[in-house]
Amino acid sequence: MTDRPQLVLASASPRRLALLQQIGIDPDTLMPADIDETPRKGETPRALAQRLARTKAEVARRAADRVEENIDGLVLAADTVVAVGRRILPKAETRDEAEACLQLLSGRGHRVYTGLCVSAPKDVVRQRLVETRVRFKRLSRAEIDAYLASGEWRGKAGGYAIQGLAGAFVVKLTGSYSNVVGLPLQETSALLGGLKYPVLGSWHDPARVRA
């Protein structure tokens, strides 16, 4: 068995967990950090993504350190922000919020930022910010109504999930696709690998091979 540090994922997002598992990483513990995600006055989308990721990591680190096996482990946190220019779109919780997001995104480009933060023992912190540019087709009234009826938008930054039905709206994407889903995999694996986490540890396992 490979000797490796414990990994705590500071998120309850099934999307982030599935993305990590896609590259062979299974967190030992899920420890969501419940924080206020309200943007500060004048805060840019880039700064917001970085601040929230760092705050989540700090909150989860304090909780993790109360469990002995986690003290020498790593805590991974992330936050994704969707923006049009400097305008930060909400994580849509109501139909009206989602509709406003879709109308704003229709026929234009937007940016998706994910702040990454890994907290290691001895107050070591590593951060990255990843940006992806996305352009939507011009959405018809029927497309907006159908997507709203699906409910897929609920809780999603910008009111859509690119890995779901909204993939049909994307005409151009520049950068990391997994970033738009919620966790940029290349940058995440680089951060963890730089802190001696064996990212490739399970890749040799024949059980991981799928037909």
N, C-alpha and C positions, 0 to 999 in steps of 0.2 A: 504494500500500500504506500502511495506517495505521501510523504510528510508535507503537509501544506497548511498554511494559516486558515483559520475559520473565515468565512465570508458572510457578512451580514448585508442584505439588500434592504436599504431604507425606503421601501416602497411596497404598496399592496397591489400595484398594477400587474394584472395578468399578462399584459403585453410586454412589459420589461422582463418579467420572469421568463416568458417564452423566448424572447430574443436571446437572453443569456444562455438558456438551455440549447438554443440553436447552435451555439458555438461551443457546446460541451461544458458549460459552467452551470453547476447547480449550487446556489447559495445554501449555506447551512441553516440560516435563519432569515425570516422575513420580519423586519422591524419597521413598519411604517412610521414616519415622522409627521405628526399632525401639527402643522404650522399655519400661520396667517400668510396667505399668498397674495395679499393685496399689494399692487404696485405702489411705490412711494411717489410723491409728487415730483414730476419731472424725470422719473427713472426711465432709462431706455430699455427696450426689450432685451438687449444683450446683458445689461447690468442686472436686470431682474432675474434672468435665467441663472446667472452665476451666483447671485445672492441667495436665491432659494435653494439651489443645490448645496451650497456651503452650509446654510442653516439646517437643512435636513440632515446633512452628514454630522453636524455638531450635536443635534438633538439625539440622533440614533446612536452616536458614539457614547454619549453619557448613559443611555439606556443599556447599551451593549456591555459597557464596562462594569455593570452591576452583576453580570453573569461571568463566572470565572473563566470558562473556556473561550469567551470572546475577547478577553483583555488583550491578548496578543494577536488578534485577528484584524481583518480589514473591513471597513464599512464603505459601501458604495451607495451614493445618492445621485439622483438626476432630477432635473426639472425641464420641461419643454414649454416654450413660449412661441406662439404664432403671432406675427405682426405684419401689418401693412404700413410701410414707412415706420414712423415712431409710434403708431397706434397699436396698442397691445389688445389682442382679441381675448375674450374670456374663455374659460373652460365651461362650455355651455351647459347650463343646468335646466333651462326652460326652453320651450319651443320658440318663444320670441327671440331669445338670445341666439339660438342656433340659426333662425331665419335671417337675423340681422348679419350674422357672420357670413352666411352663404351669399347673401346679396352683395356684400362688400367684396368677397373673393371672386365673384362671378366675372369672368372675362379679364382678369388681371393677375399680376404676379404678387406673391407674398413671400415672406421668409420665415423659416422655422429654426429656432435656436434651441439647443439643448445644452444646459450647463451640466458638467460632470464633476463630481468631487469624490475622492477616495481618501478616507481618514485611516491612517496607520498608527501603530503604537508610537510612543514618545513624541506626540504632537506633530507627527509628519502628515502633511496634507498636500495632495496633488489635485490640480484642477485643469479642466479643459473646457473650451466653448466651441461648439460645432454649429455651423450654419449651412442650411440647405435652401435653395431657391426653388419655388414651386409656382407654376402658372396653371390656373383653371381655365377651362373652356367657358364660353358665355352660357350660363345656365338658363334654361327655360323655366317658366312657371311650373310646368308639369314635373320637371326634374327636381326642383326645390321642394315641391309639395310631397313627392314620392320619398325623397330622402328624409324629410321631416317625419313622415309617417313611419319610417323604418325604426326610428328611435336610436339609431346607431350613433348619433351625434352626442348623446348624453354623456356629460363628463369629459368630453374631448376638447383639447385646446383648439380654438378656431372653429369648433362646431363640426368637425368631420374626422373620419378615420380613413387614412389613405389605404390601409391594408384591407379595407372592406369595400362596401358599395361605392364609396367616394373615389375609389381608384379610377372609376369611369369618367371622372371630371378632369383628370390631370392630363394636360397636353405637353408639359415640359417639366423636367426636374433636373436640377443641377446640384450635385453633391451627394450626400449620403441618404439613401432611401430609408435605412433603419433609423436614422435620426428623426425622420418625420413620424415614424411609428412610435418612437419614444426613447430609443437608446442607440446611439451611434456605435456600432459594434467594433469597427476598427480602432477607434479612439479608446473605447472602454477596455478592449483587450490589451492595448498598449499601456494604458495606465496601470492595470492590474499586473501585467507582466513586468513593468518597471519596478514594482514593489514586491517582486519575487513570488507572485502567485503563478502556479503552473497552469497557464491557460491551455496548453496543449496536452495536459495530463491524461485526458480521457480519449483523445483522438485515436489511439491505437486499439481501443476496445472494439472488437468485432461486433459486439451487441449494438453499437451505435450505427452500424451500417444498415440502411433501409433500402428496400427494393425499389 
